[in-house]
């Protein structure tokens, strides 16, 4: 009898241990809600929450999963995602829904999950290197952009993706008749991907590939990077003898109107206008 009781106690103890261990593991695997903070608004912008309520968007507004940001004509807004350190800029007449913002700390690293749905307009992003197991994705009507420590630009209307630093993977799915084709294209630094709005039934995704970013697209991107990051500067020399010259380079601001040039040209300290 005593032996049976001991076995019952042993099994009860093992069951309790399994339940506790499972509960602790579930807690360890649980992602915590992250947020986005509005850094600046130029013009007019609004946020539509998950309950369908609309309120003006102002600097300091905290956003969460389920919120949708809408910028008016001639208006822009900048968002900071504190848990990832990412910066997001929305151009005029853009609509961005925050589908997922979550994080979990594992020892000395932070695991993050970000999914943004760019339903309309233009988005510019600066995302640092992510920890293994993390994800940062931007969905648009013509594809899904998976970011890996990147400075990038997405135009939802045109289906364009441009990368200035790092790399992104763009997955494009096309429905032609009853068939569905999909392809993932890597877009690297200085490259662009132009996704057609209309697909020829006789063609396929095999011809879709990244190309060098056309020069005419670069000034707008560089202007944004100069205003939104600390490592990009752009000089303009309108009085040059032979041409209207623009020099672009990586640099770190030192304050008092000085920058330390990293590349190019050679390392030097200069004053900027």
C-alpha contacts under 8 A as a table, 3 or more apart, distances in Angstrom:
res1	aa1	res2	aa2	distance
1	X	4	X	5.19
1	X	5	X	6.33
2	X	5	X	5.08
2	X	6	X	6.18
3	X	6	X	5.07
3	X	7	X	6.28
4	X	7	X	5.07
4	X	8	X	6.22
5	X	8	X	5.03
5	X	9	X	6.20
6	X	9	X	5.08
6	X	10	X	6.11
7	X	10	X	4.97
7	X	11	X	6.15
8	X	11	X	5.21
8	X	12	X	6.03
9	X	12	X	5.03
9	X	13	X	6.05
10	X	13	X	5.12
10	X	14	X	6.23
11	X	14	X	5.04
11	X	15	X	6.06
12	X	15	X	5.09
12	X	16	X	6.13
13	X	16	X	5.11
13	X	17	X	6.12
14	X	17	X	5.01
14	X	18	X	6.16
15	X	18	X	5.10
15	X	19	X	6.19
16	X	19	X	5.10
16	X	20	X	6.13
17	X	20	X	5.15
17	X	21	X	5.91
18	X	21	X	5.08
18	X	22	X	5.88
19	X	22	X	5.12
19	X	23	X	6.06
20	X	23	X	5.04
20	X	24	X	6.09
21	X	24	X	5.10
21	X	25	X	6.07
22	X	25	X	5.03
22	X	26	X	6.09
23	X	26	X	5.05
23	X	27	X	6.22
24	X	27	X	5.01
24	X	28	X	6.13
25	X	28	X	4.89
25	X	29	X	6.11
26	X	29	X	5.12
26	X	30	X	6.11
27	X	30	X	5.13
29	X	104	X	7.79
30	X	104	X	7.20
31	X	102	X	5.70
31	X	103	X	5.30
31	X	104	X	5.19
32	X	102	X	5.35
32	X	103	X	5.29
32	X	104	X	6.02
33	X	64	X	7.77
33	X	65	X	7.93
33	X	101	X	6.07
33	X	102	X	4.54
33	X	103	X	6.54
34	X	64	X	6.92
34	X	83	X	6.48
34	X	101	X	4.93
34	X	102	X	4.63
34	X	103	X	6.15
35	X	62	X	6.64
35	X	63	X	5.61
35	X	64	X	4.91
35	X	65	X	7.48
35	X	81	X	6.26
35	X	82	X	7.08
35	X	83	X	7.47
35	X	101	X	6.26
35	X	102	X	7.85
36	X	62	X	5.74
36	X	63	X	4.92
36	X	64	X	6.32
36	X	79	X	6.29
36	X	80	X	5.55
36	X	81	X	4.50
36	X	82	X	6.69
37	X	59	X	7.89
37	X	60	X	6.00
37	X	61	X	5.79
37	X	62	X	4.58
37	X	63	X	6.09
37	X	79	X	5.55
37	X	80	X	5.14
37	X	81	X	6.39
37	X	82	X	7.54
38	X	41	X	7.55
38	X	57	X	7.79
38	X	58	X	6.82
38	X	59	X	5.05
38	X	60	X	5.18
38	X	61	X	5.28
38	X	62	X	6.46
38	X	63	X	7.73
38	X	77	X	7.32
38	X	78	X	6.01
38	X	79	X	4.58
38	X	80	X	6.36
39	X	59	X	5.19
39	X	60	X	6.17
39	X	77	X	7.54
39	X	78	X	5.41
39	X	79	X	5.48
39	X	80	X	6.45
40	X	58	X	7.12
40	X	59	X	4.96
40	X	60	X	7.92
40	X	77	X	5.57
40	X	78	X	5.29
40	X	79	X	7.42
41	X	44	X	7.03
41	X	45	X	7.12
41	X	57	X	7.37
41	X	58	X	6.19
41	X	59	X	6.25
41	X	75	X	7.46
41	X	76	X	5.91
41	X	77	X	4.38
41	X	78	X	6.64
42	X	75	X	5.35
42	X	76	X	5.22
42	X	77	X	6.20
43	X	72	X	7.37
43	X	74	X	6.64
43	X	75	X	4.35
43	X	76	X	6.59
44	X	56	X	7.73
44	X	57	X	7.51
44	X	71	X	6.32
44	X	72	X	5.58
44	X	73	X	7.96
44	X	75	X	5.67
44	X	76	X	7.67
45	X	56	X	6.17
45	X	57	X	5.23
45	X	58	X	7.79
45	X	69	X	7.20
45	X	70	X	5.62
45	X	71	X	4.29
45	X	72	X	5.73
45	X	75	X	7.01
45	X	76	X	7.52
45	X	77	X	7.41
46	X	54	X	6.68
46	X	55	X	5.69
46	X	56	X	4.43
46	X	57	X	4.65
46	X	69	X	5.88
46	X	70	X	5.29
46	X	71	X	6.51
47	X	54	X	5.66
47	X	55	X	5.63
47	X	56	X	6.32
47	X	57	X	5.86
47	X	67	X	6.49
47	X	68	X	5.45
47	X	69	X	4.55
47	X	70	X	6.21
48	X	51	X	7.99
48	X	52	X	5.90
48	X	53	X	5.59
48	X	54	X	4.50
48	X	55	X	6.79
48	X	67	X	5.62
48	X	68	X	4.97
48	X	69	X	6.48
48	X	70	X	7.84
49	X	52	X	5.40
49	X	53	X	5.52
49	X	54	X	6.57
49	X	66	X	6.13
49	X	67	X	4.36
49	X	68	X	6.30
50	X	53	X	7.47
50	X	66	X	4.92
50	X	67	X	5.81
57	X	61	X	6.56
58	X	61	X	5.72
63	X	67	X	6.39
64	X	67	X	5.88
64	X	98	X	6.90
64	X	101	X	6.91
65	X	98	X	5.00
65	X	99	X	5.31
65	X	100	X	5.17
65	X	101	X	5.78
66	X	97	X	6.77
66	X	98	X	5.58
66	X	99	X	5.76
66	X	100	X	7.65
67	X	97	X	5.89
67	X	98	X	5.61
67	X	99	X	7.87
68	X	95	X	6.90
68	X	96	X	5.47
68	X	97	X	4.07
68	X	98	X	6.14
69	X	94	X	7.87
69	X	95	X	5.71
69	X	96	X	5.18
69	X	97	X	6.31
70	X	93	X	6.96
70	X	94	X	5.71
70	X	95	X	4.56
70	X	96	X	6.59
71	X	75	X	5.83
71	X	76	X	6.18
71	X	77	X	7.27
71	X	90	X	7.44
71	X	91	X	7.25
71	X	92	X	5.52
71	X	93	X	5.01
71	X	94	X	5.33
71	X	95	X	6.70
72	X	75	X	5.33
72	X	76	X	7.78
72	X	92	X	5.81
72	X	93	X	4.96
72	X	94	X	7.49
73	X	92	X	5.17
73	X	93	X	5.23
74	X	92	X	5.26
74	X	93	X	7.57
75	X	91	X	6.77
75	X	92	X	4.73
75	X	93	X	7.31
76	X	89	X	7.33
76	X	90	X	5.57
76	X	91	X	4.80
76	X	92	X	5.29
77	X	89	X	5.88
77	X	90	X	5.36
77	X	91	X	6.99
78	X	87	X	7.18
78	X	88	X	5.72
78	X	89	X	4.42
78	X	90	X	6.33
79	X	87	X	5.79
79	X	88	X	4.97
79	X	89	X	6.23
80	X	85	X	6.83
80	X	86	X	5.98
80	X	87	X	4.74
80	X	88	X	6.36
81	X	84	X	5.73
81	X	85	X	5.48
81	X	86	X	5.22
81	X	87	X	6.36
81	X	88	X	7.93
82	X	85	X	4.87
82	X	86	X	7.06
83	X	103	X	7.07
83	X	112	X	7.44
84	X	112	X	6.84
84	X	127	X	7.61
84	X	128	X	7.55
84	X	130	X	7.80
85	X	127	X	7.07
85	X	128	X	6.96
86	X	125	X	7.22
86	X	126	X	5.60
86	X	127	X	4.52
86	X	128	X	6.46
87	X	125	X	5.71
87	X	126	X	5.15
87	X	127	X	6.61
87	X	228	X	7.97
88	X	123	X	6.89
88	X	124	X	5.78
88	X	125	X	4.57
88	X	126	X	6.58
89	X	123	X	5.67
89	X	124	X	4.97
89	X	125	X	6.29
90	X	94	X	6.38
90	X	121	X	7.71
90	X	122	X	5.98
90	X	123	X	4.83
90	X	124	X	6.55
91	X	94	X	6.03
91	X	121	X	6.69
91	X	122	X	5.33
91	X	123	X	6.39
92	X	121	X	7.01
92	X	122	X	7.59
93	X	120	X	7.47
93	X	121	X	5.77
94	X	118	X	7.74
94	X	119	X	7.62
94	X	120	X	5.09
94	X	121	X	3.83
94	X	122	X	6.05
94	X	123	X	7.93
95	X	118	X	6.12
95	X	119	X	5.49
95	X	120	X	5.00
95	X	121	X	6.28
96	X	116	X	6.85
96	X	117	X	5.61
96	X	118	X	4.55
96	X	119	X	5.90
96	X	120	X	7.14
97	X	116	X	5.98
97	X	117	X	4.99
97	X	118	X	6.49
97	X	119	X	7.36
98	X	101	X	7.26
98	X	115	X	6.61
98	X	116	X	4.87
98	X	117	X	6.30
99	X	114	X	7.71
99	X	115	X	5.36
99	X	116	X	5.52
99	X	117	X	6.54
100	X	113	X	6.81
100	X	114	X	5.23
100	X	115	X	4.85
100	X	116	X	6.90
101	X	112	X	7.64
101	X	113	X	5.91
101	X	114	X	4.84
101	X	115	X	6.79
102	X	112	X	5.73
102	X	113	X	5.20
102	X	114	X	6.63
103	X	110	X	6.83
103	X	111	X	5.44
103	X	112	X	4.19
103	X	113	X	6.16
104	X	110	X	5.84
104	X	111	X	5.14
104	X	112	X	6.49
105	X	108	X	7.29
105	X	109	X	6.00
105	X	110	X	4.45
105	X	111	X	6.06
106	X	109	X	5.41
106	X	110	X	5.98
106	X	111	X	7.06
107	X	110	X	7.91
109	X	131	X	6.86
110	X	131	X	6.66
111	X	130	X	8.00
111	X	131	X	6.14
111	X	132	X	7.51
111	X	133	X	6.47
111	X	134	X	5.15
112	X	130	X	7.89
112	X	131	X	7.84
112	X	133	X	7.92
112	X	134	X	4.88
112	X	135	X	6.38
112	X	136	X	7.84
113	X	134	X	5.69
113	X	135	X	4.99
113	X	136	X	6.11
114	X	135	X	6.10
114	X	136	X	4.63
114	X	137	X	6.07
115	X	136	X	6.05
115	X	137	X	4.82
115	X	138	X	5.86
115	X	139	X	7.35
116	X	137	X	6.26
116	X	138	X	4.73
116	X	139	X	6.06
117	X	138	X	5.79
117	X	139	X	4.65
117	X	140	X	6.09
118	X	121	X	7.20
118	X	122	X	7.78
118	X	123	X	7.52
118	X	138	X	6.69
118	X	139	X	5.85
118	X	140	X	5.06
118	X	141	X	7.81
118	X	156	X	6.39
119	X	139	X	7.91
119	X	140	X	5.90
119	X	141	X	6.64
119	X	156	X	6.61
120	X	140	X	7.77
120	X	155	X	7.89
120	X	156	X	5.28
120	X	157	X	6.02
121	X	155	X	6.01
121	X	156	X	5.46
121	X	157	X	6.05
122	X	153	X	7.36
122	X	154	X	5.67
122	X	155	X	4.47
122	X	156	X	6.11
122	X	157	X	7.82
123	X	153	X	5.73
123	X	154	X	5.19
123	X	155	X	6.56
124	X	151	X	7.64
124	X	152	X	5.83
124	X	153	X	4.35
124	X	154	X	6.39
125	X	150	X	7.61
125	X	151	X	5.61
125	X	152	X	5.33
125	X	153	X	6.28
126	X	149	X	7.80
126	X	150	X	5.93
126	X	151	X	4.39
126	X	152	X	6.62
127	X	147	X	7.55
127	X	148	X	7.57
127	X	149	X	5.08
127	X	150	X	5.17
127	X	151	X	6.25
128	X	148	X	7.76
128	X	149	X	4.38
128	X	150	X	6.37
129	X	148	X	6.29
129	X	149	X	3.93
129	X	150	X	7.50
130	X	134	X	5.99
130	X	135	X	7.32
130	X	148	X	6.60
130	X	149	X	6.15
131	X	134	X	5.55
135	X	146	X	7.39
135	X	147	X	7.37
135	X	148	X	7.93
136	X	146	X	6.02
136	X	147	X	5.40
136	X	148	X	7.39
137	X	144	X	6.86
137	X	145	X	5.48
137	X	146	X	4.55
137	X	147	X	5.94
138	X	144	X	5.92
138	X	145	X	5.01
138	X	146	X	6.62
138	X	147	X	7.88
139	X	143	X	6.21
139	X	144	X	4.47
139	X	145	X	6.12
140	X	143	X	5.43
140	X	144	X	6.15
140	X	145	X	7.90
140	X	156	X	5.47
140	X	159	X	7.60
141	X	156	X	6.45
141	X	157	X	7.97
141	X	159	X	7.53
142	X	156	X	7.47
142	X	159	X	5.80
142	X	172	X	6.42
142	X	173	X	7.42
142	X	195	X	7.04
142	X	197	X	7.76
143	X	159	X	7.77
143	X	170	X	6.51
143	X	171	X	5.50
143	X	172	X	4.52
143	X	173	X	6.59
144	X	170	X	5.53
144	X	171	X	5.15
144	X	172	X	6.69
145	X	168	X	6.52
145	X	169	X	5.79
145	X	170	X	4.47
145	X	171	X	6.56
146	X	168	X	5.53
146	X	169	X	5.03
146	X	170	X	6.19
147	X	150	X	6.24
147	X	167	X	6.88
147	X	168	X	4.68
147	X	169	X	6.67
148	X	166	X	6.99
148	X	167	X	5.96
148	X	168	X	5.83
149	X	166	X	5.95
149	X	167	X	7.09
150	X	163	X	7.29
150	X	164	X	7.64
150	X	165	X	5.40
150	X	166	X	4.48
150	X	167	X	5.83
150	X	168	X	6.99
151	X	163	X	6.04
151	X	164	X	5.57
151	X	165	X	5.03
151	X	166	X	6.64
152	X	161	X	7.27
152	X	162	X	5.60
152	X	163	X	4.34
152	X	164	X	5.94
152	X	165	X	7.16
153	X	161	X	5.74
153	X	162	X	5.05
153	X	163	X	6.41
153	X	221	X	7.62
154	X	159	X	7.34
154	X	160	X	5.78
154	X	161	X	4.67
154	X	162	X	6.54
155	X	158	X	5.65
155	X	159	X	5.55
155	X	160	X	5.10
155	X	161	X	6.57
156	X	159	X	5.09
156	X	160	X	7.03
158	X	194	X	7.87
158	X	195	X	7.51
158	X	196	X	7.90
158	X	197	X	7.13
159	X	194	X	6.25
159	X	195	X	5.13
159	X	196	X	7.07
159	X	197	X	7.22
160	X	192	X	7.15
160	X	193	X	5.76
160	X	194	X	4.74
160	X	195	X	6.11
161	X	192	X	5.53
161	X	193	X	5.14
161	X	194	X	6.66
162	X	187	X	7.63
162	X	190	X	7.48
162	X	191	X	6.04
162	X	192	X	4.31
162	X	193	X	6.50
162	X	213	X	7.00
163	X	166	X	7.12
163	X	167	X	6.84
163	X	168	X	7.53
163	X	187	X	6.69
163	X	188	X	6.05
163	X	189	X	5.13
163	X	190	X	5.75
163	X	191	X	5.69
163	X	192	X	6.34
164	X	188	X	7.64
164	X	189	X	4.69
164	X	190	X	5.02
164	X	191	X	7.26
165	X	188	X	7.22
165	X	189	X	4.57
165	X	190	X	7.15
166	X	188	X	6.03
166	X	189	X	5.41
167	X	186	X	6.89
167	X	187	X	5.66
167	X	188	X	4.39
167	X	189	X	6.21
168	X	186	X	5.86
168	X	187	X	5.39
168	X	188	X	6.61
169	X	184	X	6.31
169	X	185	X	5.60
169	X	186	X	4.52
169	X	187	X	6.22
170	X	184	X	5.37
170	X	185	X	5.20
170	X	186	X	6.36
170	X	187	X	7.38
171	X	182	X	6.92
171	X	183	X	5.61
171	X	184	X	4.13
171	X	185	X	6.40
172	X	182	X	5.43
172	X	183	X	5.42
172	X	184	X	6.27
173	X	180	X	6.78
173	X	181	X	5.57
173	X	182	X	4.15
173	X	183	X	6.64
174	X	180	X	5.61
174	X	181	X	5.21
174	X	182	X	6.24
174	X	199	X	7.94
175	X	178	X	7.00
175	X	179	X	5.88
175	X	180	X	4.49
175	X	181	X	6.51
176	X	179	X	5.41
176	X	180	X	6.20
176	X	181	X	7.85
176	X	199	X	7.93
176	X	201	X	6.33
177	X	180	X	7.97
181	X	204	X	7.64
181	X	205	X	7.02
182	X	205	X	7.06
183	X	205	X	6.43
183	X	206	X	7.70
185	X	208	X	7.63
185	X	209	X	6.25
185	X	210	X	7.04
186	X	209	X	7.99
186	X	210	X	7.06
187	X	191	X	5.89
187	X	192	X	6.42
187	X	193	X	6.78
187	X	210	X	5.59
188	X	191	X	5.45
188	X	192	X	7.90
188	X	210	X	7.95
190	X	212	X	6.02
190	X	213	X	5.66
191	X	210	X	6.07
191	X	211	X	5.32
191	X	212	X	4.37
191	X	213	X	4.73
192	X	210	X	5.41
192	X	211	X	5.36
192	X	212	X	6.01
192	X	213	X	5.01
193	X	209	X	6.56
193	X	210	X	4.70
193	X	211	X	6.39
194	X	210	X	7.63
195	X	208	X	7.64
196	X	199	X	6.42
199	X	203	X	7.15
200	X	203	X	5.29
200	X	204	X	7.84
201	X	204	X	7.49
204	X	207	X	6.69
205	X	208	X	5.26
206	X	209	X	7.98
213	X	217	X	7.02
213	X	218	X	7.33
214	X	217	X	5.70
214	X	218	X	7.02
215	X	218	X	5.34
215	X	219	X	7.75
216	X	219	X	6.84
217	X	220	X	6.35
217	X	221	X	7.06
218	X	221	X	5.28
218	X	222	X	6.06
219	X	222	X	5.10
219	X	223	X	6.05
220	X	223	X	5.23
220	X	224	X	6.46
221	X	224	X	5.22
221	X	225	X	6.27
222	X	225	X	5.01
222	X	226	X	6.07
222	X	232	X	7.80
222	X	234	X	7.15
222	X	248	X	7.86
223	X	226	X	5.20
223	X	227	X	6.45
223	X	234	X	7.24
224	X	227	X	5.20
224	X	228	X	6.06
225	X	228	X	5.10
225	X	229	X	5.59
225	X	232	X	6.07
225	X	233	X	7.90
226	X	229	X	5.95
226	X	230	X	7.36
226	X	231	X	7.63
226	X	232	X	4.88
226	X	233	X	5.09
226	X	234	X	6.55
229	X	232	X	6.25
230	X	251	X	7.53
230	X	252	X	5.93
230	X	253	X	6.50
231	X	250	X	5.38
231	X	251	X	4.78
231	X	252	X	4.94
231	X	253	X	7.38
232	X	248	X	7.74
232	X	249	X	6.31
232	X	250	X	4.78
232	X	251	X	5.57
232	X	252	X	7.37
233	X	248	X	6.17
233	X	249	X	5.90
233	X	250	X	6.24
233	X	251	X	6.19
234	X	246	X	7.10
234	X	247	X	6.01
234	X	248	X	4.63
234	X	249	X	6.67
235	X	246	X	5.64
235	X	247	X	5.16
235	X	248	X	6.30
235	X	272	X	7.57
236	X	244	X	7.82
236	X	245	X	6.15
236	X	246	X	4.56
236	X	247	X	6.54
237	X	240	X	5.93
237	X	244	X	6.25
237	X	245	X	5.20
237	X	246	X	6.09
238	X	243	X	7.76
238	X	244	X	5.02
238	X	245	X	6.51
239	X	244	X	7.00
240	X	243	X	5.66
240	X	244	X	6.03
240	X	245	X	6.67
249	X	261	X	7.23
249	X	262	X	7.43
249	X	263	X	5.58
249	X	264	X	5.51
249	X	265	X	7.68
250	X	261	X	6.22
250	X	262	X	5.39
250	X	263	X	5.30
250	X	264	X	7.02
251	X	259	X	6.19
251	X	260	X	5.40
251	X	261	X	4.28
251	X	262	X	5.05
251	X	263	X	7.05
252	X	259	X	5.56
252	X	260	X	5.22
252	X	261	X	6.61
252	X	262	X	7.41
253	X	257	X	7.90
253	X	258	X	6.27
253	X	259	X	4.38
253	X	260	X	6.32
254	X	257	X	7.40
254	X	258	X	5.41
254	X	259	X	5.20
254	X	260	X	6.68
255	X	258	X	5.61
255	X	259	X	7.26
257	X	271	X	5.56
257	X	272	X	5.93
257	X	273	X	7.63
258	X	269	X	6.73
258	X	270	X	5.67
258	X	271	X	4.62
258	X	272	X	6.34
259	X	269	X	6.01
259	X	270	X	6.00
259	X	271	X	6.67
259	X	272	X	7.46
260	X	267	X	7.05
260	X	268	X	6.20
260	X	269	X	5.13
260	X	270	X	7.15
261	X	264	X	7.03
261	X	265	X	7.28
261	X	266	X	7.40
261	X	267	X	5.30
261	X	268	X	5.74
261	X	269	X	6.63
261	X	270	X	7.95
262	X	265	X	7.62
262	X	266	X	7.40
262	X	267	X	5.74
263	X	266	X	6.52
263	X	267	X	7.00
264	X	267	X	7.61
265	X	268	X	7.97
